[in-house]
Amino acid sequence: MTTTACGAGPYAVPEFFTYVTTKKTKGGLANYIYIWQTLAYNRLYKIGKPVNYYFRSPYAEQIIKSIENARDITASFDEICTDAFKEDIANPLSAFGRAMTDNDLTSWKPKSPLYLLHGDADEYIPFLNTEITYNAMEKLGALTTSLVTIPKGTHVPTEILFIRRSVAWFNAARKTP
């Protein structure tokens, strides 16, 4: 691999889930993203918990009908999560805790150049997630990792900027011997 570019993803996974289950979040599309990731871990890691293990009623019933209904849930994510789910997030030995650790990038040292770009006002994926990941990689000695912070950058406009800048990053890497 020559180079990698990443924008606004949940890289510091335990910190990400702790944040979104303890702080006020936007709801709507944010809930869709967080619910999708929760249920993906449940399925991929064969945790096998029912939807109502993770989410309170009436939200669980809406999600069971269709995950697309998550977009219509305007409550903050911390309000729709069950206490049992929050306890799993706080417990790295729980099945969900192990899934988070398995997907966490804070102990990964990139061997090729890595370009991280994130808006510090992202309303869906907290900026601190990318900042924690960048700092952890730097501590591990990742010398070719760069973090570009977009001041007041929200999710969608920053994602468009990320795509444009990533193409430029890749083109520059192609020209480097």
C-alpha positions as CSV (number, residue, x, y, z in Angstrom):
1,M,0.0,0.0,0.0
2,T,1.4,3.4,-1.0
3,T,-0.9,5.7,1.1
4,T,-4.2,5.9,2.8
5,A,-6.7,8.6,3.4
6,C,-9.4,8.6,6.1
7,G,-12.1,11.0,6.9
8,A,-14.5,11.2,9.9
9,G,-14.7,7.6,10.9
10,P,-15.1,6.0,14.3
11,Y,-11.4,4.9,14.6
12,A,-11.0,5.2,18.4
13,V,-14.0,2.9,18.8
14,P,-14.4,2.6,22.6
15,E,-14.0,6.4,23.0
16,F,-16.5,6.9,20.1
17,F,-19.2,4.7,21.7
18,T,-18.5,6.1,25.1
19,Y,-19.0,9.6,23.7
20,V,-22.2,9.0,21.8
21,T,-23.8,7.1,24.7
22,T,-23.0,9.7,27.3
23,K,-23.3,13.0,25.4
24,K,-26.2,14.7,23.6
25,T,-26.1,13.8,19.9
26,K,-28.0,15.1,16.9
27,G,-30.5,12.3,16.3
28,G,-31.8,11.4,12.8
29,L,-29.0,10.4,10.5
30,A,-26.6,10.2,13.4
31,N,-28.8,7.6,15.0
32,Y,-28.8,5.6,11.8
33,I,-25.0,5.6,11.7
34,Y,-24.6,4.6,15.3
35,I,-27.4,2.0,15.2
36,W,-26.0,0.5,12.0
37,Q,-22.6,0.2,13.6
38,T,-24.0,-1.3,16.8
39,L,-26.0,-3.9,14.9
40,A,-23.2,-4.7,12.5
41,Y,-20.9,-5.6,15.5
42,N,-23.8,-7.6,17.0
43,R,-24.1,-9.6,13.8
44,L,-20.4,-9.8,12.6
45,Y,-19.1,-10.8,16.0
46,K,-22.0,-13.2,16.6
47,I,-22.9,-11.4,19.9
48,G,-26.5,-12.5,19.3
49,K,-28.3,-9.9,21.5
50,P,-31.8,-8.8,20.4
51,V,-32.3,-5.2,19.3
52,N,-34.1,-4.4,22.6
53,Y,-31.0,-5.3,24.5
54,Y,-29.3,-2.3,22.9
55,F,-32.2,0.1,22.5
56,R,-35.1,1.2,24.7
57,S,-38.7,0.9,23.7
58,P,-40.3,2.4,21.5
59,Y,-37.1,2.9,19.6
60,A,-36.2,-0.8,19.5
61,E,-39.6,-1.6,17.9
62,Q,-39.0,1.0,15.2
63,I,-35.6,-0.4,14.4
64,I,-36.8,-3.9,14.3
65,K,-39.4,-2.9,11.6
66,S,-36.6,-1.4,9.5
67,I,-33.2,0.1,10.3
68,E,-34.2,2.9,7.9
69,N,-36.6,4.0,10.7
70,A,-33.5,5.0,12.7
71,R,-33.3,8.2,10.6
72,D,-36.7,9.2,12.1
73,I,-35.6,8.9,15.7
74,T,-34.9,12.5,16.8
75,A,-33.9,11.7,20.4
76,S,-30.2,11.8,21.3
77,F,-28.5,8.4,21.0
78,D,-27.7,8.4,24.7
79,E,-31.4,8.5,25.4
80,I,-32.3,5.6,23.2
81,C,-29.6,3.2,24.5
82,T,-30.3,0.8,27.4
83,D,-28.3,0.8,30.5
84,A,-27.2,-2.8,29.8
85,F,-25.7,-1.6,26.4
86,K,-23.9,1.3,28.1
87,E,-22.4,-1.2,30.7
88,D,-21.1,-3.3,27.8
89,I,-19.5,-0.3,26.3
90,A,-17.7,0.5,29.6
91,N,-16.6,-3.2,29.9
92,P,-13.7,-4.1,27.5
93,L,-14.3,-7.7,28.4
94,S,-17.9,-7.8,27.3
95,A,-18.6,-9.3,23.8
96,F,-19.4,-5.8,22.5
97,G,-16.2,-4.4,24.3
98,R,-14.1,-7.0,22.5
99,A,-15.7,-6.1,19.2
100,M,-14.9,-2.4,19.8
101,T,-11.3,-3.3,20.7
102,D,-10.9,-5.4,17.6
103,N,-11.9,-2.5,15.4
104,D,-10.0,0.2,17.3
105,L,-7.1,1.8,15.4
106,T,-5.4,3.6,18.4
107,S,-2.9,0.7,18.7
108,W,-2.1,0.6,15.0
109,K,1.1,2.1,13.6
110,P,0.7,2.8,9.9
111,K,3.6,1.8,7.8
112,S,2.6,4.0,4.8
113,P,1.6,7.6,4.8
114,L,-1.8,8.2,6.3
115,Y,-3.9,11.3,5.7
116,L,-6.7,12.0,8.3
117,L,-9.1,14.9,7.6
118,H,-11.9,15.8,10.0
119,G,-14.0,18.9,10.7
120,D,-13.9,20.0,14.3
121,A,-17.6,20.7,14.3
122,D,-18.7,17.4,12.8
123,E,-22.2,16.7,14.2
124,Y,-22.2,13.0,13.4
125,I,-18.7,11.7,14.2
126,P,-17.0,13.5,17.0
127,F,-13.7,15.2,16.1
128,L,-12.1,13.9,19.3
129,N,-12.3,10.4,17.7
130,T,-9.8,11.3,15.0
131,E,-7.7,13.5,17.3
132,I,-7.4,10.6,19.8
133,T,-6.4,8.2,17.0
134,Y,-3.9,10.6,15.5
135,N,-2.2,11.2,18.9
136,A,-2.1,7.5,19.6
137,M,-0.5,6.8,16.3
138,E,2.1,9.5,16.8
139,K,2.9,8.0,20.2
140,L,3.6,4.7,18.5
141,G,6.0,6.5,16.2
142,A,3.9,6.8,13.0
143,L,6.0,9.4,11.3
144,T,4.0,9.7,8.1
145,T,0.6,10.4,9.6
146,S,-1.0,13.8,9.1
147,L,-4.1,15.3,10.6
148,V,-5.8,18.1,8.8
149,T,-8.5,19.8,10.9
150,I,-11.2,21.8,9.1
151,P,-12.2,24.6,11.5
152,K,-16.0,24.7,12.0
153,G,-16.2,21.9,9.5
154,T,-19.4,19.9,9.7
155,H,-19.9,16.4,8.4
156,V,-21.2,16.7,4.8
157,P,-19.3,19.7,3.5
158,T,-16.1,18.3,5.1
159,E,-16.7,14.9,3.5
160,I,-16.8,16.6,0.1
161,L,-13.6,18.5,0.9
162,F,-12.1,15.2,2.1
163,I,-12.8,13.5,-1.2
164,R,-11.2,16.4,-3.2
165,R,-8.1,16.6,-1.0
166,S,-7.7,12.8,-0.9
167,V,-7.6,12.6,-4.7
168,A,-4.9,15.3,-4.6
169,W,-3.1,13.3,-1.8
170,F,-3.2,10.1,-3.9
171,N,-2.0,11.9,-7.0
172,A,0.9,13.4,-5.1
173,A,1.8,9.9,-3.8
174,R,1.8,8.5,-7.3
175,K,4.4,11.0,-8.3
176,T,6.7,10.3,-5.3
177,P,9.3,7.7,-6.1
